[in-house]
Amino acid sequence: MKTWFKGLLIAATALTSLAARPALAQDFYAGKTLTIIVGLAAGGSADTLVRLVAPHLKKHIPGDPSIVVQNMPGAGGVLAFNYIYEKAPKDGSQIILSLWDPLAQALGNQGLRARYDQFPYLGGIADVRVNYMRVDAVPGGFKKPADIMKAKDLIIGAYGTTDLSGILAHLSLKTLGLPHKIVSGYRGGADVFLALQRGEVNFHNTSLATYRTRSKSFITSGEGAGLAYLLASDEKGQYNRRSDVTDMPAFQDLYKEVHGKAPEGPLWNAFNWTVQQFGDLAYVGLAAPGAPDASLKALRKAFEDTMNDKEFIAESVQRNGLPFDYVGMEEGAKIFKSLSGVSPEIVTTLREGMENMGGK
């Protein structure tokens, strides 16, 4: 009887220890639901990307959790980041994968109530941004990119005062020396695109993938045209043109064509820094601070495995004409850290450059 009771006690102790141990990465999400928050409205670049990533991400998360994509537009995407930082459960059940807003932090936007390096980073995606427009914005029609200099009433559609699409479009035109105005307050890229189709605005910045998919019929119909794609120059003014973009010039080449020299000066330096920030890391995957280590380990590996998944890459190329560039842990940390080191001159120039960004 004593032997039997001792064995029972050992077994009970073992079960108690097993139940109390932390969940391992390989079984953390078993039987659970993972909600991915997108900070912009359905149908935009960020939403389209997340819905492409989600089923592939599911394959690579041990435990095969259900995945729900939830849109949380507001304040140009900042609302969703505040939610993950302040209100999301700390149990690994909710994450954000969305366009981030480095300018909100660099410029001290009080609407963003956290610094990006305060979130557990899961992985990111780099991007190529393009400017495109309605051809009727140019008197007589837009026939080639240099015709942009004939435009008189350019109107940019934007979400807010520091959102990705709005600020890149604004700085592009300001650097070229073109007068324009901004209509802000839209809920996302899809909303701006509808306004572009209606003629409410006539200039927009979006991702190359979205330009080749959602905007494709707008371009092929002759209503719209690509102006230039954006890439950063290094400290020597050198830049690497993309061989996979042949229907429009790099911004630097357009500038040289219309002004006869390379762009330079404080405004260009600020614009170039902004392009580099967004180009190096456009979409960020972040967890709520305090999320369990097991969830972070599982999600980080799943994110990396997804971005290297041959099926995901093939689908990305088929749908968008190009694969997405993965931004890993080390590179993401460097980019977040660089926000703290931005020069005062760039910050001042950006502030001055955005003074006329008004509301809708």
SULMOCOR-V984421 format. One record per backbone hydrogen bond with DSSP energy under -0.5 kcal/mol. NH is the residue of the N-H (numbers start at 0). CO is the residue of the C=O. If there is no record, write none. Layout:
# SULMOCOR-V984421
nh->(NH	NH)
co->(CO	CO)
This chain:
# SULMOCOR-V984421
nh->(4	5	6	7	8	9	10	11	12	13	14	15	16	17	18	19	20	26	27	28	29	30	31	33	34	34	35	35	36	36	37	40	43	47	48	49	50	51	51	52	53	54	55	55	56	57	58	59	59	60	60	61	63	65	67	69	69	71	73	76	77	78	79	80	81	82	83	84	85	86	87	91	94	95	96	97	99	103	104	105	106	107	108	111	112	117	118	119	120	121	122	123	124	125	126	128	129	130	131	132	133	134	136	137	138	140	141	142	146	147	148	149	150	151	153	155	156	157	166	167	168	169	170	171	172	173	174	175	176	177	180	182	183	184	185	191	192	193	194	195	196	197	198	198	199	200	201	202	203	205	207	210	211	212	212	214	215	218	219	220	221	222	223	224	226	227	228	229	233	236	240	244	245	248	250	253	254	255	256	257	258	259	268	269	270	271	272	273	274	275	276	277	278	279	280	281	282	283	284	285	285	286	287	290	295	296	297	298	299	300	301	302	303	304	305	306	307	308	312	313	314	315	316	317	318	319	320	321	325	326	327	331	332	333	334	335	336	337	338	338	339	340	340	341	346	347	348	349	350	351	352	353	353	354	356	357)
co->(0	1	2	3	4	5	6	7	8	9	10	11	12	13	14	15	16	23	23	61	26	62	28	65	32	92	33	67	34	94	69	186	40	43	44	45	46	47	48	48	49	50	51	52	52	53	54	55	56	56	57	59	60	31	33	35	67	37	38	73	74	73	76	76	77	78	79	80	81	82	82	88	34	285	36	283	281	100	100	101	102	104	103	108	110	114	115	286	118	284	284	326	282	324	278	229	205	227	203	224	201	222	133	134	136	137	134	140	143	144	145	146	147	136	178	180	202	182	162	163	164	165	166	167	168	169	170	171	172	172	153	155	181	158	157	187	188	189	190	191	192	193	194	195	194	194	154	154	131	129	127	206	207	208	209	209	212	214	215	216	218	217	217	132	130	130	248	128	237	233	238	241	243	226	228	249	250	251	252	253	254	255	264	265	266	267	268	269	270	271	272	273	274	275	276	124	124	97	122	95	283	119	93	287	291	292	293	294	295	296	297	298	299	300	301	302	303	305	308	309	310	311	312	313	314	315	316	315	323	123	325	327	328	329	330	331	332	333	334	335	336	336	337	338	342	343	344	345	346	347	348	349	350	351	353	355)
